[in-house]
Structures are given as C-alpha cells and as structure tokens.
Amino acid sequence: MSAEGLREKYAEHGVDLDAIELVDHVWHGESYADLTGKPGGYGWIVASHVIEHSPDLIAFLQSCEEVLTGDGMLALAIPDKRFCFDHLRRTTSLAAVIDAHEAKRSNHSVGTAIDYYLNVCRLAPTSSWTEATAETLSFIHGMPDAVSGSAALRGGAFLDLHSWCFTPSSFRLMLGDLHDLGLTKLREAAFVETIGGEFFVALSRSGQGHKMSRLEMAVRTAAEG
C-alpha cells in the first residue's frame, strides 16, 4: 500500500499515523528488480515479519537475490511460532514450501486460510507461552471465519495471513536445504536466538550456513516442536 492507503487502513487501530513512513514502491506481484528498476542495486534488504506472509517463500528469496549486490545481505526478523498466535499451528514443512513454489503461488491456499482461521490463538494476559494450557489460550477466530475466508480466496481476494510457521531451528534447517537443492543462492551468515517472540537471521551469498550436521539441526527442530 501507499502511505496514504496505510494511514487509512490503520486509522481505527490506535497507532501513530504520523509514524507511517513514505512508501517508495508498491508491490503488485512483479519481481523486485522490475519493481525497483535496480537489479543488483541494494547492499541490504531488511524484512521484519515479512517472509512468513509470502505465498511463495522461495520466490521471495529469489526476488531478493536479484536486487542484492554480490555481497549484499538479507536481514530477517521472523516470529517464533511458539511465542505468538501461531502457537497451536504446525511447524511448516519443507514439502509445503517447495509445493507452493512449484505451483507458482501468488496467493495463500484455501487450506492455509482454513488452518489459520481455525487455529490462531491468544494468550491470557497473566500467562506465558511456555506454560500455555487450554485454560490460558483461546481461539481468535472460528469456523465462520474459516468458511468466509476460504470463500473469499476462491473468489480471488487476497488475505493477509501467515502462510508459514517456524521455530528457529526449523527455519535454519529449511534454508540450508533450499540452498543445497539449488533453490536459493543465499545461506545463513548470522543468527540470533529468539528474543521477545522473534528470532533473527541474516543471509548472503557468502554465508557459511548453520555449520551443523543436517541430522543435528533436524533433531533440534523436532525438540522445538
């Protein structure tokens, strides 16, 4: 959206509308190189809580590659599903990410919408995610939202959802696999564990990866749930 569109959207959300910055480019599905007119023109891309919204995560990474300089860096802040409204949703599989790319998905799937509306949850104010129970959690949406959301998608609407749910190790494992499969040139260059519900990963062509065996990272992923 343009800055004007964002201010209109959030007018009733209690946010400081003056803090919304000017928008240089509004994306409509084209490659970032076509959008910006600057292939290989950026030393940094900072994407905070963006990648999990991408219908095609691999295409997002590849589009970022196109506009980064040779030693450019993609810095990501990613919500840890264990500590946010995705708490009850399953961790994203490598298969789901690859299948979305093979399908050239430009919108979220009906299944994604149904899963989202049936399972995103909120935590009681005095509780913690690490000790969440049925008594301290409640669903944010419900079956009527799942039905209406899926109908909207079938009608061609775009819904802003989390397509992907990660823990730190699941994302690091997936990224390493995508690189080794030739689906991205980017590798992990830096990593910061979860702080306040989000973890941080920096990617570059010269990154060395997570430097663990794939088995060790897979075991860590399973332990994180």
C-alpha positions in Angstrom: 0.0 0.0 0.0 0.9 3.6 -0.4 1.5 5.6 2.8 -1.9 7.2 2.3 -3.5 3.8 2.0 -1.8 2.5 5.1 -2.9 5.6 7.1 -6.5 4.9 6.0 -6.2 1.2 6.9 -4.9 1.8 10.4 -6.9 4.9 11.2 -9.0 3.0 13.7 -6.2 0.8 15.2 -4.9 3.3 17.7 -1.5 3.7 16.1 0.5 6.8 15.5 -0.4 7.5 11.9 2.4 10.1 11.6 4.9 7.4 12.2 4.0 5.6 9.0 6.8 6.4 6.6 6.6 7.3 2.9 6.4 4.3 0.6 8.7 4.4 -2.5 7.3 1.3 -4.2 4.0 -0.6 -4.0 4.4 -4.2 -4.9 1.8 -5.9 -7.2 3.4 -9.3 -7.7 6.2 -8.4 -10.1 9.9 -9.2 -9.4 11.7 -6.7 -7.1 14.1 -6.0 -9.9 11.2 -4.9 -12.1 9.6 -3.1 -9.2 12.6 -1.0 -8.2 14.4 -0.9 -11.6 17.6 -1.7 -9.7 18.8 -5.3 -10.2 21.9 -5.8 -8.1 21.4 -2.4 -6.6 21.0 -2.9 -2.9 23.5 -3.7 -0.2 20.9 -4.5 2.4 17.3 -5.7 2.5 15.6 -5.6 5.9 12.4 -7.6 6.1 10.8 -7.7 9.6 7.9 -10.1 9.9 7.5 -10.3 6.1 8.7 -13.8 4.9 6.0 -15.7 6.8 3.4 -13.7 4.8 4.8 -14.7 1.4 2.6 -17.1 -0.5 5.7 -18.3 -2.3 8.6 -18.2 0.1 11.2 -19.4 -2.4 10.2 -16.8 -4.9 10.6 -14.1 -2.2 14.2 -15.3 -1.6 15.0 -15.4 -5.3 13.5 -11.9 -5.9 15.6 -10.6 -3.0 18.7 -12.2 -4.6 18.0 -10.3 -7.8 18.3 -6.9 -6.2 21.1 -7.6 -3.8 24.7 -6.7 -4.7 27.1 -9.6 -4.8 28.0 -9.3 -1.1 24.5 -7.9 -0.2 22.7 -9.1 2.9 19.0 -10.0 3.5 18.2 -9.4 7.2 15.1 -11.2 8.5 13.1 -10.9 11.8 10.8 -13.9 12.0 8.2 -14.7 14.6 8.8 -17.8 16.6 5.6 -19.8 16.4 6.0 -21.0 19.9 5.6 -17.5 21.3 2.8 -15.9 19.1 -0.6 -16.5 17.8 0.7 -19.4 15.7 1.4 -21.4 18.9 -1.2 -24.1 18.0 -0.3 -24.4 14.3 2.0 -27.0 12.9 5.6 -26.1 12.0 5.9 -25.6 8.2 7.4 -28.5 6.3 10.0 -28.2 3.5 7.5 -30.0 1.3 4.8 -27.3 1.7 7.3 -24.6 0.8 8.5 -26.4 -2.3 5.0 -27.3 -3.4 3.9 -23.6 -3.1 6.8 -22.7 -5.4 6.1 -25.4 -7.9 2.5 -24.1 -8.1 3.8 -20.6 -8.6 1.5 -19.5 -5.8 0.7 -15.8 -5.7 -2.0 -16.0 -3.1 -2.5 -18.1 0.0 -4.1 -21.5 -0.5 -7.6 -22.3 0.8 -6.1 -24.8 3.2 -3.8 -22.2 4.6 -6.7 -19.9 5.3 -8.7 -22.6 7.0 -5.8 -23.6 9.1 -5.1 -20.0 10.1 -8.7 -19.1 11.0 -9.3 -22.3 13.0 -6.0 -22.3 14.9 -4.5 -18.9 15.6 -4.9 -18.1 19.3 -4.4 -15.5 22.0 -2.9 -15.9 25.4 -4.4 -14.7 28.7 -2.6 -11.5 29.8 -1.2 -13.0 33.0 0.1 -16.2 31.4 3.2 -17.2 29.4 3.5 -19.1 26.1 5.9 -21.6 27.7 3.2 -22.6 30.2 0.2 -22.3 27.9 -2.8 -24.5 28.6 -6.4 -24.9 27.4 -7.3 -22.6 30.3 -4.9 -19.8 29.3 -5.4 -20.0 25.5 -8.4 -19.0 23.4 -9.0 -19.1 19.6 -9.1 -15.7 17.9 -11.4 -16.8 15.0 -13.6 -19.8 14.4 -15.4 -21.9 11.8 -17.5 -19.0 10.3 -14.2 -17.1 9.6 -12.7 -20.2 8.1 -15.7 -20.6 5.8 -15.9 -17.0 4.8 -12.1 -16.7 4.4 -11.9 -19.7 2.1 -14.8 -18.4 0.1 -13.0 -15.1 -0.3 -9.9 -16.8 -1.6 -11.8 -18.9 -4.0 -13.3 -15.6 -5.3 -9.9 -14.1 -5.9 -9.5 -12.0 -2.8 -6.0 -11.6 -1.2 -6.0 -12.3 2.5 -3.0 -11.2 4.6 -2.2 -14.4 6.5 0.8 -16.3 8.0 1.4 -19.0 5.4 4.4 -20.3 7.2 5.2 -21.1 10.9 8.7 -21.5 12.1 10.9 -22.2 15.1 14.5 -21.0 14.8 15.9 -24.5 14.0 13.1 -25.4 11.5 13.8 -22.2 9.5 17.6 -22.7 9.6 17.2 -26.4 8.5 14.8 -25.4 5.7 17.1 -22.6 4.5 20.1 -25.0 4.3 18.0 -27.5 2.4 16.7 -24.9 -0.1 20.3 -23.8 -0.7 21.6 -27.3 -1.2 18.7 -28.0 -3.6 19.7 -25.1 -5.7 16.5 -23.1 -4.9 18.3 -20.1 -3.4 21.9 -18.8 -3.5 21.5 -17.3 -0.1 22.9 -19.0 3.0 22.9 -18.2 6.7 25.5 -15.6 7.6 24.4 -14.7 11.1 21.8 -15.9 13.6 20.3 -14.6 16.8 18.1 -16.8 19.0 14.6 -15.8 19.9 14.2 -12.6 21.8 10.7 -11.4 22.8 9.0 -13.8 20.4 11.1 -13.3 17.3 14.4 -14.6 16.0 16.8 -13.1 13.5 18.7 -14.5 10.5 21.0 -12.7 8.1 21.5 -14.3 4.7 24.0 -13.7 1.9 25.7 -15.4 -1.0 28.9 -15.7 1.0 27.2 -17.1 4.2 28.6 -20.3 5.6 25.3 -21.8 6.7 24.4 -23.1 10.1 27.6 -25.2 10.4 25.8 -28.2 12.0 25.1 -31.6 10.5 21.7 -31.8 8.9 20.8 -34.5 11.4 21.7 -32.3 14.4 19.5 -29.5 13.1 16.7 -31.9 12.4 16.8 -33.2 15.9 16.8 -29.6 17.2 13.8 -28.9 15.0 11.9 -31.9 16.4 12.7 -30.8 20.0 11.4 -27.3 19.4 8.1 -28.7 18.3 
